[in-house]
Amino acid sequence: MNNQEHTRGVRLGTILGFPIFADATLLIIVGFLALYELRGGLAAFGHGLVFFGVIVGTIVWHEVGHAIAVRRLKLGESVIVLSGLGGRTLYRNSPTLKAGIVVALAGPFAGLALAGVLWGLAQVIDASVLPPLAVYAWGLIITVNLVINVANLAPIYPLDGGQVMRYAMQMNLGVRKGLQVTVIVGVVVLCVGAGLLYAFSGFQELFVWLIIGFVAAENWQLWRTA
């Protein structure tokens, strides 16, 4: 998450003072999904638009959680960049190991807190007074926030759980050995998870396997720096 690279892409706006950009990969996926959903008619397009909006909104809120922690720790102003594979919070100063753990956990905490609040409200609000699409979106926001943020706690780099493990291992084992242990544990967990996913569900969604490939490549890059 800590990165000094310049951002490129389309600026979508600002949330709580944090600029948000979308890079080309996100824009390509948006266009592809829009064309795909239109094949099923306007109803399918509407549901697909809500689904994609919830995914993007969940990622933005998650990254805002990171950015708020960065601001509170005085690590520099943050920029949020969305891509076809998720989001990144870029900021100027490198954190201490303890600060890095706080920043990494802030994203999942923000998402899980939102899911908890919305679930609590759902228990006291009469859903029958809401439009069906709003009920669908409400439940979807809760589910997506739970899935994305719980998954992000897995000890796999560059997920937030992997970031926490990297900082914790470096505190106890030193930089080089800490990075090596992080990669080894992350790759083992990734392989086991992918194997179980395929064995028990026969899951063959290309996008998921692209994400797995991206994570594997990130771990290879981290190993090379160790």
Number of C-alpha atoms within 10 A of each C-alpha: 21 17 14 11 9 7 15 11 16 14 14 12 11 12 12 8 13 18 15 24 22 20 17 15 13 20 15 13 14 16 10 11 14 16 12 14 17 14 10 11 10 11 11 14 18 15 15 18 16 18 17 15 15 19 17 18 15 24 23 23 18 26 31 26 21 26 29 20 21 27 15 10 14 12 18 15 17 27 22 25 24 24 18 17 15 15 21 24 25 23 21 16 15 14 17 12 16 12 15 22 19 17 27 26 21 21 26 26 17 21 27 20 13 19 23 15 11 15 16 11 11 15 9 8 10 9 13 8 8 11 10 11 11 12 15 14 17 17 14 17 23 21 13 20 26 20 12 17 24 16 15 21 20 19 23 27 26 22 19 25 22 21 24 26 26 27 23 18 20 19 14 10 14 12 14 13 15 19 23 21 18 26 27 15 15 25 19 13 15 19 13 11 13 15 14 13 13 11 10 8 9 10 14 10 8 9 11 13 13 12 14 16 12 14 20 20 12 15 22 13 12 16 16 10 10 13
